[in-house]
Amino acid sequence: MGLFSFFKSKEGTLSHLTQEQFDDLLSTGQLEKIYLIDTRFGGSDSNDNVLYVTKEAAEIKKQFDADLENYINMGRKVQGYMCLPSYKGKSRIPTSISIQANVDNELFRRDIRVW
């Protein structure tokens, strides 16, 4: 069963995802581990800093973080970083993630739809 057909079952909430189903989605590459605050920026590898999202969502988040790293390397002032996941029901997988940071007082924001 594909990831998106799995999401469509369970009425789109994944609130009844078993550990075995979650592990299967992770082991088959349908879910990826990402960090709220990337380890490059001082984030930890602890459970409270980890999210599991679709590969597409992970790529968008990783690109946003890479862009921030480039701004820092260019000597630009990056501050006010926030990464906020949204959930439906008891799902362990966020439905969306909102990330933002100020770069030289200009707001950069990205809303990522996970499922």
C-alpha positions in Angstrom: 0.0 0.0 0.0 1.4 3.4 -1.0 1.8 6.3 1.5 -0.9 8.4 0.0 -3.4 5.6 -0.2 -2.6 4.9 3.4 -3.3 8.5 4.3 -6.6 8.4 2.5 -7.6 5.4 4.6 -8.0 6.3 8.2 -10.0 9.3 7.0 -6.8 11.4 6.5 -5.8 11.6 10.1 -3.4 8.7 10.6 -4.6 8.8 14.2 -4.7 5.0 14.4 -1.2 4.4 12.9 0.3 1.4 14.7 4.0 1.2 15.6 4.4 -1.5 13.0 2.8 0.6 10.2 4.9 3.6 11.2 8.1 1.5 11.1 7.1 0.1 7.7 6.6 3.6 6.3 10.0 4.6 7.7 11.9 1.5 6.6 10.5 1.7 3.0 11.6 5.4 2.7 8.1 6.8 2.6 8.9 8.8 5.8 12.1 10.6 6.7 13.5 11.9 9.9 14.1 15.7 10.0 14.9 18.1 12.8 12.9 21.1 14.0 16.2 22.9 14.5 18.9 21.3 12.4 21.9 19.9 14.1 24.0 22.4 12.1 22.4 25.2 14.1 22.6 23.6 17.5 19.6 21.3 17.4 19.8 18.0 19.2 19.1 14.5 18.0 16.5 14.1 20.8 12.9 13.1 20.3 11.6 16.6 21.1 13.6 17.9 18.1 12.7 15.2 15.6 9.8 14.9 13.1 8.9 12.2 10.6 7.6 13.5 7.3 7.2 12.5 3.6 10.3 12.6 1.5 9.0 15.6 -0.4 8.4 17.6 2.8 11.8 16.6 4.1 13.5 18.0 0.9 11.7 21.3 1.2 12.7 21.6 4.9 16.3 20.7 4.1 16.5 23.3 1.3 15.2 26.0 3.7 17.9 25.1 6.2 20.5 25.0 3.5 19.5 28.5 2.4 19.8 29.7 6.0 23.2 28.2 6.2 24.3 30.0 3.0 23.0 33.3 4.4 25.0 32.7 7.6 28.2 31.9 5.6 27.7 35.1 3.6 27.8 37.0 6.9 24.1 37.9 6.9 22.2 38.2 10.2 19.8 35.3 10.7 17.6 35.4 13.7 14.0 34.6 14.9 14.0 31.0 13.5 10.8 29.1 14.2 9.6 25.7 13.0 6.1 24.8 14.0 4.4 21.5 13.1 0.6 21.0 12.9 -1.1 17.8 13.6 -4.6 16.2 13.2 -5.9 13.9 15.8 -3.3 11.7 17.5 -1.1 11.4 14.4 2.7 11.2 14.9 3.2 12.6 11.5 2.4 16.4 11.1 0.0 17.5 8.4 2.1 20.6 7.8 5.1 22.5 9.0 5.5 26.3 9.1 9.1 27.6 9.2 10.4 31.1 9.2 13.5 33.2 10.0 14.5 36.8 9.7 17.5 37.4 7.4 18.8 41.0 7.8 15.3 41.9 9.1 13.5 40.4 6.1 11.1 37.6 6.9 11.6 34.3 5.1 8.7 31.9 5.5 7.7 28.5 4.1 4.6 26.5 4.8 5.1 22.8 3.9 2.1 20.5 3.4 3.1 17.0 4.6 -0.1 15.2 3.9 
